[in-house]
Amino acid sequence: MAPTQHAEGFEEFEAHRPLLLGLAYRLLGSMWDAEDTVQDAYLRWTAADRAEVREPRAFLITIVSRLALDQLRSARVTREAYTGPWLPEPVATGSLGPLDTAELRDTVAYATVRLMERLTPPERAVFVLREAFGLPHGDIAEIVDATPAHCRQMYHRARRHLTDGRDRFQPTDEDHGRLLTRFLEAACGGDLSGLTELLSEDVAVWNDGGGKVRAALHPVTGRKHAIAFVTGLVTRYSMGEARLVDTNGHPALLTTFDGGEQLVALDVRDGRIHSIFAVLNPDKLTHVLI
């Protein structure tokens, strides 16, 4: 490729990089893996005959989706052997590409990315490409090597799975931030009645230490057990400064805890906390501590 063509190709790819990173992250739940996938896509982009690429955006989305699908299939085996619960990597909102529609924002929300782990790789790809990027089922079918009819079935199945039991209207960022603050104050103050009011009866607490830091190896389920777990942690270990940070399109709580950093994200349903996600694995906090 001539130097001028290389420069033009680089600039064109860079214009699409934020979108491609957001796509790969939604499919993989890891910005580290997303960055590697997008870099691999760039190498394929530079090797492609640009004269045959009629629509660069569609071409690049196809490449990134296929690369991410391959990686997701192999990653599932690795995640099954992970020490304790595997949670997605939280990412500063500004690093996730365009979030100018409700669908783009919702599909990158931490609770949604966590739930998408339950989908098969093709279901996840179909859901993301349709819900967040609005691709026609015919185009998606070519990407995932399925028929349009099968893609429609996978999309509706995935959508039902992800929306089952969730609120149609999510709390505003302001309400989400206030809920996080109230939760922190109640936990640190040993306010059992306050925690009881904030937590749903079937709340679950998930901790991801990845074997690198001390963390619960199994989810803590049920309001009574969750309150005992949270207040016990606060009593035993020192908690330092806490602040709200904007991750995955919503507020989350970043704190120093037992000498290390942890990020706490919430899934809110019917005005109460349904899930608490605590990410303590330092390898997963790189894209928040920026």
N, C-alpha and C positions, 0 to 999 in steps of 0.2 A: 504494500500500500504506500502511495506517495505521501511525503510529509504533510502536505496540505490536506489530503484526504484523511490522514490519521488525526490531525488536529480537529477537523470538522466532525469526525466520528466520535472523538472524545467529548467534544462540547455537546453533541447531541445526546450521548449517553448520560452525561452528567446532568442534563436537564431532566432526565427521567429517573435519576438515581433515588431521590426521596420517595417517589411513588413505588419504585421497585423494592426498596428497603422495607417500606410499610407492608407491601404484599408478602415478602419473604418472612417477615416477622410474624404476621398473622398465621402463616402456614406452619411455622416452626416453633414459635413461642420462645425463641432465643435470638437476640440481636447479634451475638457472636456468630451463630450459624447463618443468620440472614446476611451479614456482611460478607462472609465467605461465599455464599451462594451468588450474591450480586457481583462479586469480583469474578467468579467463574463465568457468569453471564457476560461480563465485559469482554473476557477473552474470546468467547464465541462470537460476540458482536464484531470485534476487530477482524475475526477470520471470515466473516460472512461477506458475500458479494452484495454490497449495498445497492447496486442497481436492481437487484431482485427483491429488495425489501420495500414493499409499497407503503406499509404503515409501520413505522418504527415502534410506536407504543405497543401495538398489538404483538409485534414480533418479540419485543423484549419481555412483555408479560408472559408470553408462551414459554420462552426460554427459562425465565425465573421460576415459573410454576412447575415445569417439568423437573428442573434441578431440585427444587424444594421437595417435590413429591418423592423423588429418589432418596433424598436425605432423610425425610420424615420416616420412610419405611424402615431404614436402618436404625434411626434414632430411637424408635419404639423399643427395640431390643435393649439398647443401652439404658433407657429410662426405667425399664422393668428391673434392672439390676442396681439402680440408684439406691443409696443409703437413705432410708426414710422417704417421705412423700416427695415427689418431683413437682415443683411449681414452676410456672413460666418465669422468665427473666423480666423483671420490671424495667421499663424504659422511660426516660424523660420524654414528656409529650412532644417537645419540639424536635425530637429525632425520629418521629414516626411518620413523616410525610404529611400529605394533605389530610385534614380532618374537617373539611368544610361541608360535610353532610352528616345527618344523624346516623346513617348506616356506616360510614367510615369511622365515626367516633365509637359507635357501639361495638363494632367488630374488633376494636383494639382495646376495649375495656378489659381490665385485668380478669374479672370474673368470667367474661366471655372467652378470653383466650384460654383460661383454665378449663372451662367446660369443653372447648373444642378438642382437648386431649382425648375425650371419650369417643370422638368420631373416628371412622376409618380414614386413612389418608385421602382416598378419592372423595369421600363425603366432605371432608374439610376443605379440599380444594374447590369443589363445586360450590359449597356454601360461600366461601370467601369471594370467589370470582363473580358470583351472581349478586350476593348481598352488598358487598362493598364496592365492587367495580362495575356492576351492571352489565356484564358480558352476556350476550345471547346464549341460550343453551346450545345452539349449534356450534358456536365458537368454543365453548367450554368442552363440548364433546370431543373436539379434535385435540384439545390439550390433555385430557385425562384418558383418552382412548376408550370412549364409551359412546353409546347412541344418545341423541338428544332426549329421547323418552326416558332412558335410564338416568340421565343427568337431572331431569325434572323430578324423578322419584327420589333421588339422593338429596336434592335440594330441599324438598318438602319434608323428608325424614329428618334431615339435619336441623332444619328450622324448628320443627316440633320439639326435637330433643333439647335444643338450646333455649327455647322460650317457655318450656313447661315449668309452671310454677313461678315464673319471674314476672315482675311488674311490667305492665305495658309502658308506664311512665316512670322513668328513673328519677331519683332526686336530683335537684340542681347541684352544681358544684358547691354553692354556699351551704346548702343543707348537708351535703356529704361531708364538707369540712367541719361543720358544727357537730355532726355525729361523731366524727373521729375525735374531736376535742373533748366532747362529753365522755366518750368511752375511756380516753386516757385519764381524765380527771377522776372518773369513778374507779378505775382500776388502781390508780396510785393512791387514792384516798380510802380504799377498802370499802367503798360504798356498795354494799351488796344489793340494796333495794334499787339503786341507780342502775347497776349492771343488769338486774332482773328486768327492769323496764326497757333497757336498750336491746337486749338479746332475744332472739326468737327462741321458742321452746326447743326446736331441733337444730340450733346453731352448731356449727362445726369449726374447730380451730385447727388449721393446717400449719405445720412448721417445716421449713426447708433449710436444713443445715448442711446437707450434702455430705455428711461425714467429716466435714472440716471444722465445724463448731458444734457445741452441745445443743441438741434440739430434740423434741419429742419425735420418736420414730413412727408413731401412728397418729392419725387424727383424733382429737378429743371431741367427742360428740355429746350433745345434750346440754341444756342450759346449766343445770346443776354442776356437771363435771367441768364445763367451760369456765364457770365463775371460780370454782376451786382452783383450776389450773392457772388462770390468769392472775388471781390474787396471790397464789402461792409463788409464782415467778417474781412478782413485784416485791414480795416480802423477802425472798431469798437473795435476789440479785440486784445490784445497783443499776439505776436507770439515770442516764445523763440528759443532756439537752434533747428536746423533741421539737420538730418543726414540720409544718405541712409542705409537701412538695407536689408538683404537678407531674404525675406519671400515668401513662396509658390513658390519657384524656381526662383524668379525674384526680382529685386530691388523694394523697396517701400520707402516711405518717412515717417520717424518718427519725429514728432515735438511736442513741448510743445505749447499749444494753450489755451488761456483763463484760465490759471492755471492748465490745465490737459494735458494728453498725447493724441495724435491722430495719427493714421496711415493712410496714403493716398496711395492707389494703383490705377493703371491705366489700362484701356483696350485700346490698341492702334490698330487702323485700318487704313490702307492706309497712314501710317506715321503721323496720327493725333490722338489726344486724343478723343476717342469715349465715354468713361465712366470714371468718377472719383468716387472712393469709399473712403469715409472717415469714419473710425471706431473710435468712441469716447467713446463708452461704456467701462469703465475700466475693466469690467469682461472679455471682449474679447481680451484684450491686454496682458494677463498673459503669453501666450506662444510666445510673441514677446519680451517682456522685460525680457530676460533671459541672 
